[in-house]
């Protein structure tokens, strides 16, 4: 197989010299070289523009060009074509100068051995190709170094910056390599311009030959310097590679992670507190309810007890809110009235917002409901109103909240195509604050996006709001004008559930029974209260203070037990573990779990343990008694 033919352009105005070179090249295989001869530089340049040439043999004494400038004229237009200069015998110095100007080599006329000419041609082509590949490699790695997002600088032993990448120069534009800038003169944010700065990582590396780091700030950005030694073959430090990285985002993420870990710890603490506090509330509510039922005609006492009962309800709601914000509460969608939750939030905010912010409450009473988790609706209101407060914090203003029902026709008229074809609630939260700049509108719902400073917000508020609204099959619309304020409009589909049927009064008679109930709780007051309430309902009650004692009683007297009512959080054996152990026994006894927080009881685990119901503490008779009756009635139905 023949080698690829090389095309040679000979620029020579002396026909005899040109013929000599032709003869020498023809001694090789005819297919090895193709010689093209031009007598003038202008002709050569025209020829190069339309042909692929591997090498140029160039005489420097041409009719239209003379001297080493001839090389420059070719290199300007065709920098990657190798040039071998042909010079006279007495002009060897000219050949050396030609090489300095960019020629690959030179040959003296009259002293051209046949093999030397072809060797020179092959060497020049190979050398030019190697240089081209080297330049490509350098360009590639320079591009990588320039685009890694980390500043890179080479520094010698006298602290002079020899070279930088574009990132380092962008961060520290005062670096001037041509003027021999010292590193302590250019990167003053780390060493305050002092060459003997004691924490300087560069000088430390030059002293001990080890890598060192240093962290500092510049223009509200936190940088970290990493200096690494450059050593010669004997291990002597000859310089330093200095890397500079913007670690502001990393520090921010680490801060959010620490905050999340704190919240997790607080959540664990909140769970434990909630359990004990709900037991206390259960006792307060239960005994107050019993006292009220026995108050007979003492209206004053009844009113006082009613206030205690109302307070326990509010305290129970407060515990639920704490558990929700600490991520320990359950998410349960119910048919709820939005107006009650919104009014409760506004009442809470009124006591916390400064007096220069006026709250206009345009939320009317409505019996219609939506399907949602009440704590999440509470969370939406708190997030939106808190954002409005921050927008008006400096100047004050007006926070207007309205809730109205809109028909299907209004939905169509407002081009709200993504909403379901049914009536909706329209919730508006409007402020007269600073407003949102147009360029930020597309980012406000992005997770962790925030315009607040470090420690002032997580950037999750609006992202959470949007997620909750979408989960409720709703829609959120934002309108804002810089300097005038913002308006968040939320749409929630109204449920078709019959609201009248959902609101029934407590009727003890329909929940009474005569069955035997095993009550298990480690809190004496709960056992005492539960015994009285269940006994008033006609039930026979036996109590145990822990799961092990209850299990032992069940094994001995299972025929006397119709239902087990157990607390969740008990020492040694939890209510869930008791339910699991119950599955191992050949007794079909239903079990109900009472809990102050049920984050460990997923729907799957409840079904797995065949738990009939989970009742949240604090226990209210209107929640407890129907659940017991329902579980017992299901048991009586043959399977």
C-alpha angles and dihedrals in degrees: 000000000000121000119247110277115245120220115220124192112206114196103195131136095195108087093200093055091045091051091049091055090046090053093048093050092046090062086073119072107298090237095055098077137022111201122207117187127203126174100202134048092232090055090049093051091049090050093049091054092064105030138060108240125184098198142359122222103201133195110203095210104072129152092246100032136030136189133003092320085079088069091052092053092056095041092052091062102026108027096164100053112098117236128205113192121219112208138170123270093255095045101070090128088059089055091052091050089049091057089052089053093055108281115135094221145332136233127203115228115245091023099075113125110201095243093043093060094054092042090052091049093049092045093049092050092047093046093049090049091050091049090049092051090047091052090049091051092047091048091049095050092042088054090050093048092046093051104040091095092238125106114239127193134172113216128186128217094273090056094253115147107235101178140358137186121238093261094057091046091048092054094042107029092170089077109111112181094184091059093047096247116201116230093236089054094051105037099044096151088079104037104021091236094294116133091205096049103156096219095046107133093204096058090042091055092048090053102047104016091235132122116260136185135206132182126209143149134249125176093345090308122115115221130189121207122208118188121194126184125248107212133188126225092280093052096254116145108244099170147331136260107215119199121193120194131183103231097172094110092045091052089048091052091047090050090051090048091052089048090051090050090051090050090050090052091047089049091055090048091047090053092055093044091047092054094053094039093050090052089054092047090048090055093045094047096041098049091042089053091049091048091050092052089054097043090094110183099352099114094176092056091045091053091050091050090048089057089052090051092049090049092053090052091052091046090051090052090049091054089051090053092050091050091048094051090047089050093242098108126091124252108229123165115220139165100268140171110242095199093065094051094045093050090049091053093047090049090052093046094050090068093049105040118086118257092249089070114077119206116211109196112201095163110127129196115273134174095203118103143205130213107247145114106272093216091054091053086050088051092051092053093046092050095047094044093046090053089049090051092053090050090055099033097109102036103025122224145156130310110199121190122183135173124193139159118244126196130232089257092056090050091055092044091054092050094240093157097162093064124093118259097258139084116292140196114242112209117189126190110185131177137181095222135122096299129219120283114241093240091059098047094090092052104046094094094047114113113258092008108139139152091204124102126257110295094017099089145349098226090236101103102090092034089057091045092053092048093052093047092050091047088056090052089249137127136232124209125188128202122178141167122193110248094011105064144249137278123204114195118193126190123203125182114241113236121239090222113128101251094194092060091051095059107071126155125240110275111181094186095068092050098051123112145162100228127123117256128193109211115199122188136133092218111089094205091056091050091050094046094043091051092053095046095046092044090053086055091056097256126137109233134202119180135207128182100218144016097258093054090046092051091050091050092048092053091052101038106023090134089063095053123085098167139007120219108191137176115236103219108054130141120262095003126032125213090253091053089050089053090050092050089049089061089062091059123080093237124109097215117151118226131205121196124215116202141171090210127005105196090129093052108079120177090255093054092047090054092044092056091041091235109174097210143348115221119197120227138265086069117225121188092233089061101036103046098050091048091053093048093047093051093048093047091052090052091054091057109091114243 
